[in-house]
């Protein structure tokens, strides 16, 4: 069990590192350049966020992975998770004032809904994930996806209205509940698997690799498969909108990464470097918030730029600067995590959430 958890935390450390790259590159680099080093940085788009959500779902499932809970224990667990979901939702809405691409309030929404399914057989998590994806595609036929968006400035124009807030939260926000809760539910399904069985990560890796390869081939040869521009766009859309091919590609990538880090955790879980990385993975909430405040502010000093929507119109920062800074900031985050966990069990924001939720 110990090595399994270490592998899980290693995957979370990788996910937060990927989010460092994505967010630093989105603000200071070019998220549309798919050539050279910029192209490499943009490979993390979508994959890091989806992996982050899948691992969050796994975390909820792993903390409730027993078959003998009493009714009172189940009630208490649901209460704790509900309080945590509300904490994350409120924190995320407030944080939106600083970072409009916030994922925390969506994360809180996923958790809140997941409580309803928490103690059902794991197959229902997959059923619910499929329903979430279907609902999203039905909504596409009813509400134009670009409603509320100014994609030139990446501003959601009516977020602070009731109608706009609900639309953004449930349908066309950065990580809207439909379809993104599907990643969370798939993560819950994974958390219910028996990772002590050596066959489990192998099966997950095989399934992930097969689906990823198939999706990659379809997307790569989309223009050869059809001349219909709308269909090509559907097959190759990246992150926005999150069509089914994007969901299949990113989910399968997540399966690959999780299974690989389980293997790595089983091999090197007792080494010092693994423990340092694992401590970083256990503090993803703290590092998520800190990199979007402290990290961005430091990078503005390095680049001489000012944080504003006008950055999207400026010449992108050299991708090598962004990559080196992301790596450096991650190493500093690992150092902080290691030193912090010498005295405290949980990160600063993790401690705050637990004190509020119980």
VENTARA-V906823 format. One record per run of one state. SS is the DSSP state (~ for helix, > for strand, _ for the rest). FROM is the first residue (numbers start at 0). TO is the last residue. If there is no record, write none. Layout:
SS;FROM;TO
SS;FROM;TO
This chain:
_;0;0
~;1;27
_;28;34
~;35;41
_;42;45
~;46;61
_;62;69
~;70;94
_;95;102
~;103;116
_;117;121
~;122;141
_;142;147
>;148;149
_;150;153
>;154;155
_;156;160
~;161;171
_;172;175
~;176;190
_;191;196
~;197;219
_;220;220
~;221;224
_;225;227
~;228;235
_;236;242
~;243;267
_;268;270
~;271;280
_;281;282
~;283;302
_;303;307
~;308;312
_;313;317
~;318;339
_;340;346
~;347;356
_;357;357
